[in-house]
Amino acid sequence: MVIGSLQTAPDPTIAGAFPNPGNITGQNYVDINSRINLFQGLVNSGIFAGGVILCTVVFGVLVGYALAQLEWRGRGVTFGLMLLVQVIPFQLLMIPLYVMIARDYGLADTYAGMILPFAINSTAVLVFRQYFLQVPKALFDAARIDGAGELKILWSIALPLVRPALLTVVLLTFIGPWNEFLWPFLITKEASLQPLAVSLANYLTNIAGTAANPIGAVLAGACVLAAPMVLLFIIFQKHFVSSDIGSGVKG
């Protein structure tokens, strides 16, 4: 993909998989940036992904703690319903969600409209619940005896003990909204609000035919979209591996 984004003309042969100094240019990046504004697309993707991560962590911690450490009627039923939600495909909910977000709430073409359907992640709730279950209940009971409220216990005792869960949820949650295409495509019509994945799709559909090297331009945009994810993986590679392993054995 990187080599293709730097080619002056597409080379579909096997030799095209290797750099050719006579066929190297950075014009593809200039061309696609002049059409869709790569920086603005990255900013929109960052706002979308950041908002989803923030909501996922806040609500995931609160619900996970309640399901793991608090005693209340209907806790088991609520946990069962949460697991049931995971088997419902998001595509099945898109039409009613679109009607509710766009028509009832009037949040079309807004960042809030993009973020709200992903604000609560049942997988994140499950991860936090499983981690909170590993914390000795005596710690929480002792804090309650000393007069600490539940929010104080959650902030001062529970969260410091489940930092691996926080990193796990952030890393695994970031991938989804950063690459999400379908929902932002439905809810946003203003190009200035669209994440980069949507902008690239619109470019491929409406503009690429008029470009000098449409394949190279699309690959250039794809490289820009993938770069933050690749950088994040390189920096947190060990945590990615441990997160995947931990999500499979926790509980």
Secondary structure, DSSP 8 states (H G I E B T S, - for coil): -HHHHTBSS---SGGGGS--GGGB-SHHHHHHHHHH-HHHHHHHHHHHHHHHHHHHHHHHHHHHHHHHH---TTHHHHHHHHHHHTTS-HHHHHHHHHIIIIIIS--TTSHHHHHGGGSS-HHHHHHHHHHHHHS-HHHHHHHHHTT--HHHHIIIIIHHHTHHHHHHHHHHHHHHHHH--HHHHHH---GGG--HHHHHHHIIIIIGGGSSSHHHHHHHHHHHHHHHHHHHHHHTHHHHHHHHHHHHH--
